């Protein structure tokens, strides 16, 4: 996923940084195109709203001068003459706002035009006072740039205030740090999608002429030994999954985004996801290419296998293996349509709709509707009248985002309910039955082949479920507030 078993590259949360230059919506994509975190899905990630303000400041310049030791220990005082040195920041216009971010820490903020202009003036070396004067002359409005600078410092955008360095968090480590943009620059070449499209078109033509090459579920059972089928299927599946995520990583790296691959969970699914936070600052073509890179790789592999099948004699072991590989390459694609788990297609949808955090806002709106429904039901049972409750969280969004969020909230609720119902009714009973059968198949009375099959089922199926549980627990602990036990 782009964060995704895709990958989910997802917006991990939104914080409102209240500055005099305007309110800034901060969104850290955790992702995955996850295409990819796909995964991220459900990666995902809830929206956390926090006011980013300086934790301590001198009440005024005179008090700060009188207590030099306290001022040394706390944040540096900011006066009109102070110059603020910013880290290397990237800026991109997005509709009526500007996305400003620091790639090293993968932290990004959406600013109004005045906020973006303030950042530009500070980067040019103007003092706080000169920046306020310039903005007043350009807009006719007053701005508190000192407060705005403190908000930028809280985001990790400020390297130095005056002659005092501002400590910052350690930048997150990227996967394959030796891979440089120049190594994978062809991943963003405009010809590459055309080549993939030509390969896919050739495969479609072959399938139209030879429909017998279309795979079925029996193609996965290419051997009469279940252990062999499970082991080869697991090896091929994880190899394709890794290649899927590497496609996201390479494409994002070509755009200058570090990217990090990791395991994640999306509802009952164990996924690999690639956090490509920072791709938001790239041009739209690059963003969509990064989100769709994993799906494109799966389709390219499937198309190549179709062409190879057409050249292989039917009924041979090679033909059966190619058919099984074709099905394994295609199987992850339906999952990509489950946008309620923040798959690669979710990030495409979020980008095209212009939403900042489609999943987080959709989840907040769904919870709001659920609370209203429960409150109305209780009121009816008591014979009273409905009273006002929580404010609609989607009301603060722009009109185009509000429509998308409300529609997506329905998809989110219905899709999640259907997915969990299928797990309870089908997946979980089947897994339990297979594990119980495998345990009963162990022992001296079942022969070498029987014991091998039982051990393989326990290792592969049981291992995947244990890995899901460990990954879910690890990610859950990592989301705890700092300072609590086990926080990372």
N, C-alpha and C positions, 0 to 999 in steps of 0.2 A: 504494500500500500504506500501511498505518500504519506502516509502514515499507514501501512496497508498490507493486508495479506494479499494482502494488499497493505497499502500504506496510508496511513492517515497523516497529512501535514496539517493540522487543524489549528483553528485559533484556540489557544489554550485558555484564554481568559481575557477579560477587558477591565481595565482600571481607569477610572476617571481622574485625570491629573488636573486639578483646578488651578489654573494660572490666570493672571490678569490678561494675558494675551488670548485667552479663550479656553474652553474646556476641551481636553485632549483625551480621546478614547484610545487607551493603550491595549493592543492585542498581541500576545505572544503566541504565534502559531506553534503548536506542538507537533505535528504532523505531523500525520500524516498524512500525498499524493499518495502518505502515506501515503502512489497513485495509487502516495501515493500512497505515517504514522501512519498508510493507510492505514496508518493507520492508523491512531490516534488514536476509530471510528473511533469505542465509543469511548484511546486515544485519545483517548478520543487527546469530553472534558467540559466541566461546568464553567459558567462565567463567574469570575470573582470580581466584585466591585470594591475598589478601595480608593481612598483619597490619598494621592501621593503628595505629601507635604514634608517640609524639613522637620526633623525631630526636635531640634533645639536651635534657637537663634537668639542673639542678644536683643534685648528689648529696644535698644537704640544705640547709636554710635558712642555716646558718652559713657553708657554703662559698660559697653564692650571694652572701651579704653581703660576704664577704672579697674576692670577685673581681667587683666591680661592672661592670667593662668587659665581661667575658665574658658576664655575665648580660644585659647590654644587647644584645649581638649575638645571643644565642640566644633560645629561647622563654622567655617570662616565667615566673618561678617561681610555683607554685601552692601556697599555704598554706591552712590551715583558714579564715583570715579573708578569703581572696580571693573576690571576686565575679566571676562570669563572665557577660558580656553576649552573648546569642545573637542571631544574625540572625533575620529573620522566617521562622519555620518553620511548616509545615503538618503536622497530625497526624490520622491516621485509624486506627481499630481494624480489624484484619484477623484474624479467628479468635482465636487465643490470643496474637497479637502486635500491635504497633502500628507503623504505617508513619509514619516521621518524615522530612520532606524539606525541602529548600530549593529553591523553584521557580526562583529566579534562576540557580542553577548546575546545576539538574536532577540533583541528587544526593539519594539516598534511602537509608534504612536501616530494617531491620526490627528492632525492639527488643522485649525482653520487657516485661512490665508494670512491673517495677521500673525499667528503663531509661527508659521513657516518663514515669514519675512523677518521676524525677530531672531529666529535661528540663523538666517542668512547674515543679518547685520552683526550678530555676535561672532560668527565665524570670520567675518571680515576684520575683526579686531576692535570694533567699537566698544566703548565702555557701556555700562548699564545706563548711565544718564544720557549718553549720546544716542543710544538705541531708542530710549523713550522719546527723545526729541525727534528723531527721524520718523518714528511711527506716528507721532502726533502731527507732524507736518504732512505726512502722506495720507492719513485717514481722518484727521481731525478728532481723534479719540485719545483718551488717556489710558496708559497701560502700566501695570506694576511689573517691570521687567525683573526686579530683584526677586520677587516671589516666583516668577516664571523660571528664573535661573535655578532656584532651589528645587522646583519640580523636575527640571531637567537633570539636576544632580541626583535626585532620588531615583531617576530612571537609569542612571549610570552613563549619561551622555556627556558629563562634564569631567574633564581631565584636571583642570586647575582653576581655582578661584583666587584671583590676584596672584600672589606668589606661593600659595598653599596648594599642594596636590590634593585631589579628592580621591580617597580610597574607593576601590570598586570591587565587585565580585569577580571571581576567577572565571574566565570565559569557558563555556562548555567545550568538551573535547569532541572533535569530529571523527567520523569513521574514515579509515584509509587517509590519514592526513598527508601522506606522500603523494596522493593523486592531485595534480594541479590542473587548473582550468585549461591550460594549453594542451594537456594530455588528452582531454576529452572534448575539445572545442568542436569537433565534427558532430557531436550529439545534438547541437543546435543548428546545424547546417540545414537550410530550407529544402535541400534536395533529399535529405534522409526520409522525411514523410512520404515523398513521392515514390521512393524506392520500396518502402514498406507497403504502400498502396498498390504498386504494380505486382509485388509478390502475392499480396492477398487476392488481387483480381485474377491472377493466374490460377491460384488454388480454387477459387470459386468456379472458374471455367472448367477445370478438371472435375470437380464434384458434380457439376451439371451434366457433364458427359459420362461420368462414371459414378452414379449415386451409390453404388455398392461400397464405395470407399468411406461413406459416412460412418463414424464409429458408433457403437452401442455399448451398453454397460458390460456385455459379455466380453468385450475386447480387453477389459481390465483383467479378466480371469484367463490370462494367456498360458498359465501353467496349472497342472493339476495339483500342485503342492501349494497349499494356502500360505505357508510360511514364505515361500519364494515370492509369491505375488505381493504379500505385505511388505517384505523387505525392499524389493525393487521399486514398488510403488512409493514407499516412504522416501527412498533415496532420490528417485526421480522428482517427486513432488517437492521436496525441500530444495533440491537443486534449482528447479524452476522458480520457486519462491525467492531464493536468494538472487537469482538472475533478475527477477522482476524488481526487487528492491535496488539492486545495483544499477538498473536502468534509471530509476528515480535519482539515485545518488549521483551518477555520472552526469545526467542532464542538469541537475541543480548545480553541481560543481562547475560545469561549463559556464554557467551564468554567474559564477563567483560566490555561490552559497555553500557553506561548509557541509552541512547535512550529517545526520547521525542515524544509523540503523540500530534497531533494538526490537525485542519481542514485546508484544502487547496483547490485550484482549479486547474483543468487540462482542459484547454479550457472551454467548457460549463459545465463541470462536477464538482460537489461538492464532494470532497473526504476527507477521513481521511488519514493521512499520518504519518509515524513514522520515525523520523530522527534517524538513527542508525550510524551516523558518528563515525568512529573508528573501524568499522567492517573490514575496509581495512587492518588493522594490524593483523587480525586473519588468521588462515590457510584457504586454499580455501574451504575445506569441510564445515567449520563453516560459511564462507561467503555465500556460496550457500544455506546452510540450512536456514540461516537468511532471505535471499531474497525470498526463496520459502515456508517459514513457513505458510504464509497466504493462499496461494493457496492450500497447503497440508491440512490446516484446513477445508477450504471449501469443498474439495473433500472428506475428512473424514466424515464431517457432512452429505454430500449428500449420501455417501455410506451407512451410518448408517440408513438414512431415507428410502433408497431403501429396506434394509433388514426389517425395520419395516413395510413398505408397504406390503411386501410379507406375513406378518403375520396378516394383518388387512383385515377385510371383505370389499370388494368393495362396494361403495355407501354410506358408513357410514360417519358421520361427521368427525370422527377421520381419516378416509382414505383421505377425501378431504383436511383436514388440513395438513396431512403429505405430500400429493402431492404438496400443495402450498409451504410448507417449502422446499421441494426438489427443486422446481423451483427457489425459492429465493436464495438457496445456490449455484445454478449453474449459475444464471444470471450474477454475477460479473466476471466470468471467461473469457468470450469473451473480456471484457474490458482489461484484462491483456495482450492480444495480441497486443494492440495498443501501441507498444513500443515508438511511437513518442510522447506520453504523459508521458513518464518516469514512466512506471508501474513497477511491480516486475520483469517481464520478461526483461524489459529494463536493469535492473541492472545485471541480469544474463548475458545478451548479452554483456554488457560493460565489465564485469569481464572476460568472456571467450575470448573476442577479445583483451584483454590487453590494452584497451583504458583508458586514464586518465579522460576525460570528453567528452564522446561520443556525448551527446546532445549539449553541448556548442560548441565543435569543428564542429559538423555537421551544427549547425545553422550559425556559422561564414562562413563556406564554402558555404552554400546555399545563404547567402547574397552576398558573393563575386561573385558567378555565376550570381546572379540576376543583380548586378551592371554592370558586363561585358556585359550581354545581352542587358540591357537598353542602355549602351554606344555604343554598336555595332549597335543597331537599329537606334539610332540618327545619327551615322556616315553615315549609308547607306542612310538615308533620305536626308542628306546634300550632298551626293555624294563624300564624302571624304574617307580617309583611316583610319582604326582602329589604334589607338595609344596605347601605354602601359598605364596601369592603376595600380590598387592596386596589391600588391603581393598576391599570393595564400596562404591563411593562413594554408592550410594543408601541404604545402611544408616543413614546419619546423618539421613536425611529423615524427616519425619512419615509415618505409615502411608498417609494419603490421597495424599501427594505421591509416595511410593515406588511405589505401584501405577501411578499415571499415568505416571511417568517410565519405568518398565520397559516399559509398553505402547507409549509413544511412541518409545522407542529402536528398537523393531522397525519401526515406520512410518518412522522416520528412515532406517534402513539400507536397507530394501527400496525406499522411494521414491527415495532418492538414487541407488541402483544402477540402477533402472529409467530414471530421468531421464537419467543419463549414458550409458546404453546406447542410448537413443533418439537422443541427440545424435550419438553415434559412428556409428550405423547409418543414420540418416535425415537429421537436420538438417545436419550438417557436409558430407556428400556433396552434398546438394542445393544448399547455399550455394556450394560450390566449383564445381559444374557451372554454376550461373547466372553466377557471376563469370567463369569461363572463356569461356562463350558470349558474355557482354557484351564481353569484350576482343576476341574474334574478330569481333564485330559492328561494330567500329570501322574506319573507313577510307573512302576515296572511293568504293569500289565498292558500298557499302551504302545509299547515298541519305541524304537528310536525316532521314527518319522512322526508318530503321534506326539511324543514329548517335545520334539523340535517345533512342531506347529503350535503347541500350547505355550511354550516359552516365547515364541515370536509374538503371539497375540498379546501376551502379558507385557512384554517389553515395549512393543510398538504402541498398542492402544492404551495400556496403563501408563506408559511413559508420557504420552501426549496429554492425558488428563492430569497427571501430576505436574507436568510442566505448565499447563494452564493455571492450575491452582497456585503454584509458586509465583508465576508471573503476575497474576491478579493480586496476590497478597503484597508482592514487592511494590507494584505500582500504587496500590492503595496506601501503603505506608509512606511512600515518597510524596504523596499529596497532603500529608498531615501538616499542620502549621509548624513553622520553625519553633524550636524550643520544646516541643513535646517529645516523648520517648520514641526513639527510633527514627526521628526525622532525618532525612538525608538532603 
